[in-house]
Amino acid sequence: MLQPSLFPVTSISVSELTRYLREWMESDELLRDVWVQGEITNLSRPASGHVYFTIKDEYSALKCVIWRTSAGRATSNLQSGLAVEVHGYVSVYERDGTYQLYVDAVRPAGEGTLFQEFLRLKARLEEEGLFDASRKKMIPQVPAKIGVVTSPSGAALQDILNTLQRRYPLVEVILAPAAVQGENAPGELAAAIGQLNREPGIDVIIVARGGGSLEDLWAFNDERVVRAVAASHVPIISGVGHETDFTLTDFAADLRAPTPTAAAEQAVPDQMDVRERLLATQRRLRDTLSGITRMQRLDLAEINRKLSQLSPLMRVRSDRQRLDELEGRSFIGVQHFIQLKHAQAGALDQRLKSLNPYGVLQRGYAIVTNSASEIIHSVDQTFQNDELTIRVSDGVISTRVSAEPQKNQAGG
């Protein structure tokens, strides 16, 4: 039977003890950053988005929680019975007074050492520049020949061939078979890549295999394979594993595809797109040629017009027209000149008629001339017995002066 203490003992509440244990666990260096290995059991995914499960070994069990903010990237492949390594911190769930692991990362058990080797090799090769973007080569848009490095018996090859046949059946495929898993895989993969680099006419190489664990994909993290990919003068598309799998080959390749099927899709265009582009190009060429032809026709017409203007025949025709115009103007001028001269001649004729002495005879006058044909205009020019000639309007009269001519009296 307990003996009463001589000194009173101070007690604490359950909550206080639980809080003390929580604070102690959360401050412990080991418990704040710990990896724990075990087998998943009692996996639960409530509507809240959090994930609850227990990891156990043959002797103990540990409750685990993954909050919704971390669940999306850490729990896609979780299932009961899976051996895993989980990372997080240990704390106390105060309501139940139980301790549990708050998880922020999950990986399959046994991958810890391989993953560290992966990170170490990645850092070294990255420092050498094997993953630099400046080393990446462009993937040809329309390849004629594609090399494929994969297992000839794997599903990845059939997926690639089916995709190529569906999207672009004109492409030629050259298979360089290699093991994609096991001790011999790295050497065979590197040799296959080298073989395709020596094959004439290869436009792009696909290096591929299906999904698997880190150990299954480890051949694609081998330094020999990574260096062969980086040294390839032919562009390489890496299609290794599933979308969430990453290998060092992915980083060294010129283009990373999430799956073998996606690698084939990125290697060739879709034949429907090619047809559309060809039709669009055909339309542009037709429009361009039509425009060029139309412009050349206009230019040719302009040249013909200028040649016609400079042609000797055009000059002759122009001169002929000019000659016709001059001839017409000359004819009109001559007509005007003749009319003018005719009018002037008529005026002169009228003047001559008005001045013609014979015209005076028509009015009853006569012209008297002596035997010397001198016109008698004074009596002083005549003498008795002179023979005179008198010209009247309709004839001539001969006469003799019978008496001595007499002058008129002054004023008479």
C-alpha positions in Angstrom: 0.0 0.0 0.0 1.3 3.5 -1.0 2.5 5.4 1.9 1.5 9.1 1.8 4.3 11.4 0.9 5.6 13.8 3.4 5.6 16.5 0.7 2.6 17.2 -1.5 3.0 16.1 -5.2 1.8 18.6 -7.8 -0.3 16.8 -10.5 -0.9 18.0 -14.1 -3.8 17.5 -16.4 -3.9 15.1 -19.4 -4.0 18.1 -21.7 -0.9 19.6 -20.1 1.0 16.3 -20.4 -0.1 15.8 -24.0 0.9 19.4 -24.9 4.3 18.9 -23.2 4.9 15.7 -25.2 3.9 17.4 -28.4 6.2 20.4 -27.9 9.0 18.0 -26.9 8.6 15.9 -30.0 8.4 18.8 -32.3 11.6 20.3 -30.9 13.6 17.1 -31.2 16.2 17.2 -34.1 15.6 13.6 -35.1 11.8 13.7 -34.9 11.5 16.9 -36.9 13.2 15.5 -40.0 12.9 11.7 -40.2 12.5 8.9 -42.8 10.6 5.9 -41.6 10.3 2.6 -43.5 7.3 0.2 -43.3 4.3 -1.3 -45.1 1.1 0.6 -45.7 -2.1 -0.5 -44.1 -5.5 1.0 -43.2 -5.2 3.5 -46.1 -8.0 6.0 -46.1 -8.9 9.0 -48.4 -11.8 10.9 -46.9 -13.6 13.7 -48.8 -11.5 16.3 -47.0 -8.6 15.5 -49.3 -6.3 14.4 -46.4 -4.8 10.9 -46.5 -4.6 8.7 -43.5 -2.8 5.4 -43.2 -0.6 3.3 -41.0 2.9 2.0 -41.7 4.0 -1.2 -39.9 6.7 -3.7 -39.6 6.6 -7.1 -37.9 6.8 -5.5 -34.4 5.2 -2.0 -34.5 2.8 0.3 -36.2 2.8 4.1 -36.7 -0.1 6.3 -37.7 0.6 8.7 -40.6 -1.2 11.7 -41.9 -0.7 13.5 -45.3 -2.4 16.9 -45.4 -4.4 17.8 -48.5 -1.8 20.5 -49.5 0.8 17.7 -49.9 -1.5 14.8 -50.9 -1.7 15.6 -54.6 2.0 15.1 -55.3 2.8 12.4 -52.8 -0.1 9.9 -52.9 -0.9 9.1 -56.5 0.5 5.5 -56.2 -0.2 4.7 -52.6 -2.0 1.5 -51.8 -2.3 -0.9 -48.9 0.5 -3.5 -48.7 3.1 -1.3 -50.5 6.5 -1.0 -48.8 7.4 2.6 -48.6 9.7 5.1 -47.0 7.9 8.2 -45.7 9.4 11.5 -44.7 8.0 14.1 -42.2 8.0 15.0 -38.5 6.6 13.3 -35.4 4.0 15.0 -33.2 1.1 14.2 -30.9 -2.5 14.3 -31.8 -3.7 15.9 -28.6 -7.4 14.8 -28.7 -6.5 11.1 -28.7 -3.2 11.4 -27.0 -1.5 9.5 -29.8 1.6 10.3 -31.6 1.8 10.1 -35.4 3.9 11.0 -38.4 2.9 14.0 -40.5 4.2 13.0 -43.9 5.3 15.4 -46.7 7.1 12.9 -49.0 6.7 9.2 -50.0 9.0 6.9 -52.0 9.1 3.2 -52.6 11.2 1.4 -50.0 14.8 0.7 -51.1 15.0 3.7 -53.4 16.8 5.9 -50.9 20.4 4.8 -51.9 19.6 4.9 -55.6 17.9 8.3 -55.3 21.0 9.7 -53.6 23.2 8.2 -56.4 20.8 9.8 -58.9 21.1 13.2 -57.3 24.9 12.9 -57.1 25.4 11.9 -60.7 22.9 14.5 -61.9 24.8 17.3 -60.1 28.1 16.2 -61.6 26.9 15.9 -65.1 24.9 19.1 -64.8 28.1 20.8 -63.7 29.8 19.5 -66.8 27.1 21.2 -68.9 25.6 18.0 -70.3 22.1 19.3 -69.6 22.6 22.9 -70.8 19.8 24.2 -73.0 22.4 25.6 -75.4 23.3 22.0 -76.3 19.7 21.1 -77.3 19.1 20.4 -81.0 15.9 21.2 -82.9 13.6 18.3 -83.6 12.8 18.3 -87.4 9.2 19.0 -88.1 8.8 16.4 -90.9 11.4 13.6 -90.5 11.8 11.0 -93.2 13.6 8.4 -91.1 13.3 7.8 -87.4 15.6 5.6 -85.2 14.1 3.8 -82.2 16.2 2.5 -79.3 14.1 0.1 -77.1 13.5 -3.5 -76.4 12.1 -5.3 -79.4 9.7 -7.3 -77.2 8.4 -4.5 -75.1 5.0 -2.8 -75.3 6.8 0.6 -75.8 7.9 -0.4 -79.3 4.4 -1.4 -80.4 3.0 1.8 -78.9 5.5 3.8 -80.9 4.9 2.0 -84.1 1.1 2.3 -83.8 1.4 6.0 -83.1 3.7 6.7 -86.0 1.5 4.7 -88.4 -1.6 6.6 -87.2 0.0 10.1 -87.3 2.5 9.9 -90.2 2.7 6.6 -92.1 5.2 8.0 -94.6 8.1 7.9 -92.0 10.6 5.1 -92.2 11.5 3.4 -88.8 14.9 1.9 -88.0 15.0 -0.2 -84.8 18.2 -0.5 -82.9 17.3 -3.2 -80.3 18.6 -3.0 -76.8 17.8 -4.3 -73.3 16.1 -1.6 -71.2 16.6 -3.3 -67.8 19.4 -5.3 -66.2 23.2 -5.3 -66.1 23.7 -5.4 -69.9 21.1 -2.6 -70.6 23.4 0.5 -70.3 26.0 -0.9 -72.7 23.4 -2.0 -75.2 21.6 1.3 -75.0 24.7 3.3 -75.5 25.8 1.1 -78.4 22.4 1.3 -80.1 22.5 5.1 -79.9 26.0 5.1 -81.5 24.8 2.7 -84.2 21.9 5.0 -85.2 24.3 8.0 -85.3 26.3 6.1 -88.0 23.1 5.2 -89.9 22.8 7.5 -92.9 19.7 9.7 -93.2 18.4 9.3 -89.6 16.5 12.6 -88.7 15.6 11.9 -85.1 16.1 9.1 -82.5 13.5 8.0 -79.9 15.0 6.3 -76.8 12.1 4.7 -74.9 10.7 2.1 -72.5 7.6 1.7 -70.4 7.2 2.7 -66.8 8.6 1.0 -63.7 10.3 1.5 -60.4 13.5 3.5 -60.0 15.5 0.2 -60.1 13.7 -0.7 -63.4 14.5 2.6 -65.0 18.1 2.7 -63.6 19.7 1.9 -66.9 18.6 5.3 -68.2 20.4 6.9 -65.3 23.7 5.2 -66.2 26.5 7.6 -67.1 27.3 5.7 -70.3 23.8 6.1 -71.6 23.6 9.8 -70.6 26.9 10.6 -72.3 25.8 8.8 -75.4 22.6 10.8 -75.6 24.5 14.1 -75.0 27.1 13.2 -77.7 24.6 12.3 -80.4 24.7 14.5 -83.4 21.1 13.3 -84.3 18.4 14.9 -82.1 17.1 12.6 -79.5 13.6 12.4 -77.9 13.5 10.6 -74.5 10.3 8.7 -73.7 11.1 6.7 -70.7 8.6 5.6 -68.1 5.4 7.4 -67.2 4.6 11.1 -66.8 5.9 11.2 -63.2 9.1 9.3 -64.0 12.3 11.3 -64.6 15.7 9.9 -65.6 19.1 11.5 -66.4 18.5 10.5 -70.0 15.5 12.9 -70.0 17.8 15.8 -69.0 20.4 15.0 -71.6 17.9 14.5 -74.4 17.0 17.3 -76.8 13.3 16.8 -75.9 11.6 14.9 -73.1 8.3 13.1 -73.6 6.3 11.8 -70.7 5.7 8.4 -72.3 6.8 6.4 -75.4 3.5 7.2 -77.1 4.0 10.9 -76.5 7.6 10.6 -77.8 6.3 9.2 -81.1 3.6 12.0 -81.2 6.3 14.6 -80.7 8.6 13.1 -83.3 6.2 13.4 -86.3 3.5 15.7 -87.4 -0.1 14.6 -87.6 -1.0 13.7 -91.2 -4.2 15.8 -91.0 -2.2 18.8 -90.0 0.3 18.2 -92.8 -2.6 18.0 -95.3 -4.1 21.2 -94.0 -0.7 23.0 -94.2 -0.2 21.6 -97.7 -3.6 22.8 -98.8 -3.0 26.2 -97.2 0.4 26.4 -98.9 -1.2 25.4 -102.2 -3.8 28.2 -101.8 -1.2 30.8 -101.0 1.0 29.7 -103.9 -2.0 29.8 -106.3 -3.0 33.3 -105.0 0.6 34.4 -105.2 1.1 33.1 -108.8 -2.2 34.6 -109.8 -1.1 38.0 -108.4 2.3 37.7 -110.1 0.6 36.7 -113.4 -1.8 39.6 -113.2 0.9 42.1 -112.5 3.1 40.7 -115.3 0.2 40.9 -117.7 -0.3 44.6 -116.7 3.4 45.2 -117.1 3.4 43.4 -120.5 0.5 45.5 -121.7 2.3 48.7 -120.6 5.4 47.6 -122.4 3.4 46.8 -125.5 1.8 50.2 -125.3 5.2 51.9 -125.0 6.7 49.7 -127.8 3.7 50.6 -130.0 4.3 54.3 -129.3 8.0 53.9 -130.2 7.4 51.6 -133.2 8.4 53.0 -136.6 5.0 52.0 -137.9 3.4 54.2 -135.3 5.7 57.0 -136.4 4.8 56.4 -140.0 1.1 56.4 -139.1 1.6 59.5 -137.0 3.4 61.2 -139.9 0.8 60.1 -142.3 -1.9 61.7 -140.1 0.2 64.8 -139.8 0.7 64.8 -143.6 -3.1 64.4 -144.1 -3.6 67.3 -141.7 -1.0 69.5 -143.5 -2.5 68.5 -146.9 -6.0 69.5 -145.6 -4.7 72.7 -144.2 -2.7 73.4 -147.4 -5.8 72.7 -149.5 -7.9 75.1 -147.4 -5.1 77.6 -147.5 -4.9 77.4 -151.3 -8.6 77.7 -151.5 -8.6 80.8 -149.3 -5.7 82.2 -151.3 -7.5 81.6 -154.6 -10.7 83.1 -153.3 -8.7 86.1 -152.0 -6.9 86.5 -155.3 -10.2 86.0 -157.2 -11.8 88.7 -155.1 -8.8 91.0 -155.6 -8.9 90.3 -159.4 -12.6 91.1 -159.4 -12.0 94.3 -157.6 -9.2 95.2 -160.1 -11.4 94.2 -163.0 -14.0 96.6 -161.7 -11.5 99.3 -161.4 -10.1 98.6 -164.8 -13.6 98.6 -166.2 -14.3 101.9 -164.5 -11.0 103.4 -165.9 -11.2 101.8 -169.4 -11.6 104.6 -171.9 -13.6 102.2 -174.1 -16.0 102.0 -171.3 -16.7 105.7 -171.6 -17.6 105.1 -175.3 -20.6 103.1 -174.1 -21.9 106.3 -172.6 -21.8 108.1 -176.0 -18.3 109.5 -176.0 -15.8 109.0 -178.8 -12.0 108.9 -179.1 -10.5 111.0 -181.9 -7.0 110.2 -183.2 -5.0 111.7 -186.1 -3.1 109.8 -188.7 -0.2 109.3 -186.3 -2.7 107.6 -183.9 -2.4 110.4 -181.4 -5.4 111.2 -179.4 -6.8 114.5 -180.2 -7.8 116.3 -177.0 -7.4 119.9 -178.2 -8.2 121.8 -181.4 -4.7 123.0 -181.5 -3.7 119.5 -182.6 -5.8 119.6 -185.8 -5.6 121.5 -189.0 -7.8 121.8 -192.1 -7.8 118.7 -194.3 -6.3 116.5 -191.5 -7.6 113.0 -191.7 -9.0 111.9 -188.4 -10.3 108.6 -187.0 -13.3 108.7 -184.6 -13.7 105.6 -182.4 -17.2 105.0 -181.0 -18.6 102.2 -178.9 -19.3 99.9 -181.8 -16.8 100.9 -184.5 -14.5 103.4 -186.2 -15.4 106.4 -188.4 -12.9 108.0 -190.8 -13.3 111.8 -191.5 -11.5 114.9 -192.7 -11.3 118.4 -191.2 -13.2 120.5 -193.7 -12.6 123.9 -192.1 -10.1 125.5 -189.9 -10.6 124.4 -186.3 -11.8 127.0 -183.9 -11.5 127.2 -180.1 -14.4 127.8 -177.9 -14.8 131.4 -176.6 -13.8 132.0 -173.0 -16.6 131.0 -170.8 -18.3 129.6 -173.8 
